[in-house]
């Protein structure tokens, strides 16, 4: 299918979608807690639905009223995880479920579909083997097979340069192991997401000790406790819409926490660097963020710790005066697409010059041509970035694979259409 996008101004007030990253962690924590956990403001998307499906298959009873969900779980010791666990297209869910599935000591097969099958998982194999898990992934990708039990009782080494998601999975599983463990991490990336994981685990009664970001100590035989947990707004999904306001009108987004552990709150810093006025207002329980169209200065920003911002930042840079640089393209290779290459290809169709050098993406802002067919490459964040930049194109554009936004923000197109003023 193709989505037609035309030049338009935008104006309006919207509610931020819930963070799928936090929601998936909360669903799995609720799965491991015996009793009823209430998860509030859990807006569905493909990734969160995949996590809820795993919880149901494991024996949880799930009900919901609107976006408030109640997960009643038999608890970690009484789960009946299926022999084959599908993680949909979610890299986070796969990397979390691999160690969790190894807890019960039975043969398991972890799989998924789409772009997930091309994303590497081999980094987690040596640490799990050291912890007593037999695990096989012939090509370093899903599907993989494993058999526990996950024993703990050792200090393991983990390479954190590819993704922090492997560490998140171990931090969620090892508190349930029979022995204490520690993880020594080298070259940890996306550190804010580990802060987020540890904060969420604390809400479920799990304690993690850490020394800087290199050594994590996990006491075994802990128990997850049910709780009430509210999912905050998603800065990753909001970032493209904030950029849309900066380049094409004005927007207010409610439900965002400026004190969040989400790495993509850094979009506020970039907007400031680019000269975009940002208004932040308290709005219980979080904040409302407003931006409006202004001349955009070029900027230089290191996105190593927040790689999901690259598509939105590319859109902002495409409308900036002069040349902007974004650092951290080595973090883009194993996303839903090879984002550095894809962004370069698609923005060049609009007349925007993008080059790469070492770890830098260099974007020269300019006038956007129209009358082209763009491709999302089945990448939800690329689709949202292309939709945003298309608001300023000279002519209409068509976007293929527009439904890729369902992975994180199914209401994106309806939201964008509601914001358009012409």
N, C-alpha and C positions, 0 to 999 in steps of 0.2 A: 504494500500500500504506500501511497505517497501523500504527504501533507503539503498543501499550498500555504506559503507564508508570504505576506505582503508588508510593505512599508507601513509603519503605524506608530503613533504615539501611544503611550500607556499612562494610566492613572488609576489609583485605587488602593484599597486596604484589604489585605488578605491575611489568613492564618497560615503560619509555617507548617509544612507537613512534619509529622513526627520523625525523629531520627531513627532510621532503620538500623543504624549501627548499634545504638543503645537498645533499641527494641529487641533485636536478635539476642543480645547478651541477656536481657531481662527474661526473655522467654525460656532460654536454656537454664538460667538460674532458677526460675520457677519450676521447671521440669525436675530439677534436682532437689527441691525443697518439699518436704512432706507436709501436705495441707493446702490451704487455699491462699494463693497469691493474687492480688488485684493489681493489674497493670492498666494504668489510665493513659488516655490519649495515644493509643496504639493504632495509628492509621495504617490500613493494610496496603502492602505492595508485594511484588513477587517474592522478595527476599524474606519478609516477615511471614508471609503465608507459608513458605517452605519450612520455616522454623516452627510455626504452629502445627503444621502437618506432622513433623517429627514428634512433637509433644503428644499429639493425639495417638500416634502409632505406638508410643511408649506406654500408653495407659492413662494419660491425663484426660480429665473431663474439662472441656473448655466451653464457657458460655460468654456471651458479650451483649452489652446494651450500647448501641452506637459504637464508639471507639474505646469503650472501657471493657476490658477483658478480665475474666476470672479463670485462673488455671488451678484446678484441684489435682494435685499430683500424689501418687502413692509414695513418692520419695525415692532418693537415689538407690537405696538398697532393694527396692521392689519394682523397679522399672522392667518393662519387657520390650526393649529396643528391638526392632525388626532385624532380621539377618542382613537385609540390604537397606541401607539408609541413603536416601536421595536428598542432596543439599540444594536441589534446584540449580540456580546459576550463581550462588553466593559463595565467594571465596572465603569470607569470614566464617560462615556457617560450616563449611567443610573443614577449615583449619581448627575450629573449636570442637566439632564432633569427632574428629579422628581420635584425640586422646580420651574424650568422654566415652566413646564407644568401646574403648579398650578396658574400661573399668570392670566389666562383668565377667571377663574371662572366656567369652564365647566367640566363635568365628563371626566376623562381621565384614561386610563389603560396603565401602563408602563410594558413592558415585554422585553424578549430577548430570547436567546437560549443557548444551550450548558452549559458550566461551569458557565456562569453568573447566571443561575437560582439557583445555590448553594451558591452564595456569599451573605453575609448578607447586609440588607439595613435598619434594624430596628433602627439604631442609629439616623437616620434623622427624624424618625416619631414624637417623642415628640417635637422637636423644630418647626417643621412645624405646628403641632397642635396648639402650642401657637401663631402662626402667622396667624391663621384663616383658616387653611387648614384642611378639613376632609380627612383623609387618613387611608387606611386599607391594612394591609399585614398580613394575619392570621398566617403565619409561619415565618415572619421576612425576607422573600426573595421575589424576583419577581415571578410571576406578582403581582403588587399592583394596587389599585384603589385610586383615589384622586379627590377632588373637591375644588377649591379655592373660592374666590381669595386670593392670598397671600397679606396680608394687611400691614405687617411691624408694626412699632409703639411700639415695645417692645425690652427689652434686654432679649435674650435667652441664655441658657446654652447649650454647645455642647461638647460631649466627642470626643476628637480627637485622642484617643489612637489606634483605629482600622485603620483609614484612614484619610488622609487630603482631600480626594475627596469630602466628604460631605460638608466640609467648602468651597471648590471651588464652588460647586453648589450654595450655599447660597450667596456667594460673587458675583456671576454672576447674580442671580435673584433679590436680594433685592434692588439694585439700581433702579429697575423699579417699586417697590412697592409704594403705595401712601403716606406712612409715613416713617420717619427715623427709623432705627433699629440699634441695636448693638448685637454683638455675643461675649460672654465670653467663651473661649475655654479652656478646661482642658486637659492636657497631649497630646498636639499636636505632631504628628509624621509627618515625611517627610516635614519638614518646608520649604525646598527649593522650593517645588512645590507650596506653597502658595505665596512665593516671585515671582515665575514665573507667577502665576495667576494675581497678583496685577499689575505686570509690563505690562502684555498683556492688562488688562482692561484699563490701562492708555493710551495705544495706541489707544483704541477705545473711549476715552473721558470720562471714568468712574473713579471717585475718591473714594478711600477707605482710611480711616484713621485707624491707628493701634497704640496700645501701646504694645511694645514688641511683643510677639506672644500669648497674652492672651486675648486682647480686640480689637475687630474690630468694627468700627463705620461706618455705611453706610447711606449716605443721600439718601432719596427716591426721586422719580420723576426725576431721571436723564435720559439722552437719549444717547444711543450708537451712535457713529459717524462712518461712513464708512471710511476706510483708505486703505493704501497699507501695507501689512504685509508679511514679508519673514520668512518662517519656517526654522529654523536652523537644522543642522544635529543632529541625535539622538545618544546620548551617551549610551543609554541602548543597542541599536542594535550594536553599534560600539564596545562595551566592549568585547564581545566574539571574535570578529575579532582581536582586539588588543592583546588579550590573545593568539589567534592563532599564531600571529606573534612572540610573546614571547616564545612559546613552539615549533614552527615548521617552523621557517624561518624568514621572514621579511615582513612588510606591511607598507604602508603609506595610511592613511585615510584622505581625504580632506573634508572640509565643516563642521568642528567641531569648536565650539566657546569655548575657554578655560575660558572665563569670563561668561559663561552661568549660569542661575539659575537651570539648570537640576542637580538633586542630583547625577546622575551617573557619572558626571565628576570626582567623587572621584576615579574612576578607575586609574587615573594618579597617585594619591597618593599611591595606593596599588602597582602599578607597581614599583614605586620608592622604596617602602619598601621591595619589593621582589628582588631588585637589577637589574631590567630590565632597560637598557638605553632607554630613551625617548627623541626624538628630536621634538621640536615644532617650526614650521615655519609659519610666516604670509602668508596668502593666501586669498586674498579678496573674500568675505567680512569677512571670518573667519580665520581658521588656518588649517594647515596640521600636522598630528601627525604621527610620524614614530617610530616603535619599531622593534627590531630584536632579534633572539634567543640568549639567554644567560643562564648561570647557575641561577637557581631560589632559592632564600633564602626563608625559611619559614617566615610567617608573622602573625601578630595578628591585626585584624581590626574590628571596630565596624560599622556594616552595618545597624544599626537601622534606620537611616535617608535615606538610599538608598537600600532598600531590593531587588530591581530588579537586583542588582549586584550579589546576592548570587550564581546563576548558573555559571556565568563567574569566580567568585572568587573560587568556588569549583574546577573548571577546573585548574586554576592556582595553587591552593594548592595541587592538585593531582600530579603535576609535580615538586613540590618544595622539597627541601631536608628537612627531618624531619617533624615536626608536626606544622600545622597552625591552628589558631582559628579564627572563624568568629562569631561575636556577633549579635544577633537580630533575632533569629529564630522565635520568637513569631509573627513577622511581615509576616511570610510566610504561615500561616494556611489558609488564605482566598484569595490566589491568584488563578490563573487558575487551580492549583492543590495544594495539601498540599506539598509545595516544599521541606521542610526539609526532610520529609519522602521519597518523590520520589527521591531526589538527593542521599540520603543514599542508597536506594534500587538499583538504576541504577549504581552508581559508584562501589558498592560492586561486581556487576557482572564483573567488570574489575579488581578486586583484590585490590581496594582502600578501606582502612579501614576508615569509617566515624562513629563517635559516637556523641551523643548529651548529653549535661549536662546543666540543667537549661536553660539559654538563649544562649548557645554556641553550634556551630557546630565545631567539632574537626576533622580535616582531616590529615591523615598521608600519605605523598607523597610516590610514589613508581613506580614500573614498571607496565605498563598497559597490561593486557592480552587481547586476541582477541577472535574471533570465538564465539561471543555471539549475542543474539538478545536483543536490548534495546528498551525501550518504552518512548515516549515523554509524555504520560499521557495527551495528547491533550493540552500541555503547550508549547507555542512558545519559551519561554526562556530556558526551559529544553531541547527542541529539539536542539537549537543552541549550548548549552553547551556540549551536548553529541556528536554532530557533530565535535565540536572543539577538545575535548579530544580524539576522535577516530583517529585523525590525528597521534597520537603517540602510538596507540595500536599495539601490536605485530602481530595481525592478523586482517582480515576483520571483520567488524561489520555490522549488519543490524539494522536499526532504523524504528520502526513502528510509524504511525501517523506523518510522516515527514511534511505533509502539514499544520500542526499547525503553522508553521512559517508565514503563510499568514496573521495571525492576526496583525503582526507588520512589517514584512520584507519579502514580497513575493519573492523578488529576492535573498534571502539568498543562496539557493542552486546553482543558476547560478553564483553568486559572488564567492562562495567557489570553485566551479569547475574551474573558470577562474584563481584563484590564485594558484591552485595546479601546481607544476612543474614536478610531475611524478605520 
